[in-house]
Amino acid sequence: MNWNFSIIWNSLLPLCLALLTTIWISLGSILLGTAIGVLVGVLSLTTSQIVAGLAKCFIELFLALPVLVLLVWLYYSLPLLIPGFILDGQSCVVLGLGLSLSAFVAQIVRGGINSIPPGEIEVAYCTGMTRLETIRYILMPQVFHKSWLPLMGQYITTYKLSTLASVIAVPEILHTANSIIAQTYRPIEIYSVVAVMFVITVVPLNLLLRRVQKIKELGGTETL
C-alpha cells in the first residue's frame, strides 16, 4: 500500500482544530467529574446512613454504566424523560464523561480519607475546627497528596474516552477523522495521524508523571 502524504498534509488543520475540541471536552469533563467525585466521596463517609447510602448507590451506578451507553442515553433519552430539556452534543459529552469520572474520583477520595489516621481528625475538632474546615484544610490536602497519581491516570483515561463523542456527532478528533475518511477513502493515513496526535499529547504527560512520582519517592532530592 502506498501512502498518500498529500492527504495527511491537507487533513492536519481540521484534525488539529478537532483536537482542540477534544481537549476542551476533556477539561470540562475533568473539572465536573472532580467536583462531583470529591463531594460524593465525602458524602459516602458521612454518619448519615441515608446520605452515605445514596452516595454509594451513585458510585456503584456510574461505575457499572459503560460510558458509550451513558452518552447515548443522555443525548437521546433524557429529552424524552424531561420534555424541553435538551443538551447539545458537547454538553452531553461533558456531562456523561464527568459523571462516569466522578464515580472513580469518589472511590479514590474515599480511599484517601480512610488512609488518614482518625487521630488527626479528632485533633482538628479539638482545636475548634468545624467539619467543613476539617475536610478543607486537613483531609483534602492529604487526599490529593496521596492520590494524585491515580487521579491523573483517570484524567488521561477520560481524555482518551472523549473520542466516544463521535457517536453523537460531536466534531471532536475521531468524528472529524471519520468525515475525512468518508471523503478520501484513506483510513490508514488519517487514523495514523490521529494516533500520532494522541501519542504526542499523552506520552509526555505520562513521562512527567513518572518523573514526579520518582522524585516524591526519593523525598524530593532530585529535580525535574
Residue pairs with C-beta under 8 A, 6 or more apart in sequence:
1 188
3 188
3 189
4 184
4 186
4 189
5 189
7 180
7 184
7 186
7 189
7 190
8 189
8 190
8 192
8 193
11 177
11 180
11 184
11 189
11 190
11 193
12 193
14 176
14 180
15 173
15 176
15 177
15 180
15 190
15 193
15 194
15 197
16 197
17 176
18 171
18 172
18 173
18 175
18 176
18 177
19 173
19 197
19 201
21 90
21 170
21 171
21 172
21 173
22 159
22 162
22 163
22 165
22 172
22 173
23 159
23 201
25 90
25 93
25 94
25 97
25 162
25 165
25 170
25 172
26 97
26 155
26 158
26 159
26 162
28 94
28 98
29 93
29 94
29 97
29 98
29 101
29 158
29 162
30 98
30 101
30 155
30 158
31 98
32 94
32 95
32 98
32 99
32 101
32 102
33 97
33 98
33 99
33 100
33 101
33 102
33 104
33 105
33 158
34 101
34 102
34 105
34 151
35 102
36 98
36 99
36 102
36 105
36 106
37 101
37 102
37 103
37 104
37 105
37 106
37 108
37 109
38 105
38 106
38 109
38 140
40 55
40 58
40 59
40 102
40 103
40 106
41 55
41 105
41 106
41 107
41 108
41 109
41 110
41 113
42 109
42 113
42 135
42 139
43 51
43 52
43 54
43 55
44 52
44 55
44 56
44 59
44 106
44 110
45 52
45 110
45 113
45 114
46 52
46 55
55 106
58 103
58 106
59 103
59 106
59 107
60 103
61 103
62 70
62 99
62 100
62 102
62 103
63 103
63 104
63 107
65 100
67 96
67 97
67 100
67 161
67 164
68 164
68 167
70 96
70 99
70 100
71 92
71 93
71 96
71 97
71 164
71 165
71 167
71 168
72 167
72 168
74 87
74 92
74 95
74 96
75 87
75 89
75 92
75 168
78 85
78 87
79 85
79 86
79 87
87 95
89 165
89 168
89 169
89 170
90 165
90 170
92 168
92 170
93 162
93 164
93 165
93 168
93 170
93 172
97 158
97 161
97 162
100 158
100 161
101 154
101 155
101 158
104 154
105 151
105 154
108 143
108 147
108 150
108 151
108 154
109 143
109 147
111 147
112 139
112 142
112 143
112 144
112 146
112 147
113 139
113 143
115 146
116 138
116 139
116 142
116 143
120 138
121 134
121 138
121 139
124 133
124 134
124 137
124 138
125 134
129 137
129 138
144 151
149 209
149 213
152 205
152 209
156 202
156 205
156 206
159 201
159 202
160 198
160 202
162 172
163 172
163 173
163 174
165 172
165 174
165 175
166 172
166 174
166 175
166 178
169 175
173 194
173 197
174 194
177 190
177 191
177 193
177 194
180 190
181 187
181 190
181 191
184 190
208 224
211 224
212 224
214 222
215 221
215 222
215 223
215 224
